[in-house]
């Protein structure tokens, strides 16, 4: 079946611009996660959605970062006024429930010039 | 909060040799320890996991061991093959009185298997 998909696969933007990254989780998965992977670093947790509950935003690095999940399915991660340090691969994952295996998408590589 | 340290950062082995990657964690309440494999241009994929009520788990050429007292866990790959070349991440997750926390990842190990 279809896995987690993300778009775009690559995004180049200028400093100060806003960007939106999209994640389509596996159908039926109630949990959705966003991670950031900087060069040579591990995965840094950003935000977690579970069903219709309020998201866990504890990993968002600043108020320039926000995310929403519409209808319990598709999610969008928005970065406002991008900075060069935002350059990274942004990974989305979904799982059936929180305690189940997380399936990752291929990521969006963001480059801020 | 939880902190996961992973070593080595790079590992090169000859095909057929074994590879061992080690991780330590700081939070004694962590009870779930997955390992992910990330190939170039792809997202991480779960290859094996272990929970704190088990000391060792095997799946064909892959095994994971857990020492709760020392707070470290290791990934063992035997009879390595070129297709094992990838970046491997360990992670830990704690249980908050029945509620799961978030996965905390190590910084990864780049494994190269030379034919």
Interface residues (C-beta under 8 A of the other chain):
Chain A: X4 X33 X35 X40 X41 X42 X43 X44 X45 X48 X56 X58 X59 X91 X93 X98 X99 X101 X102 X103 X104 X105 X106 X107
Chain B: X4 X6 X34 X36 X41 X42 X43 X44 X45 X46 X49 X89 X91 X100 X102 X103 X104 X105 X106 X107 X108
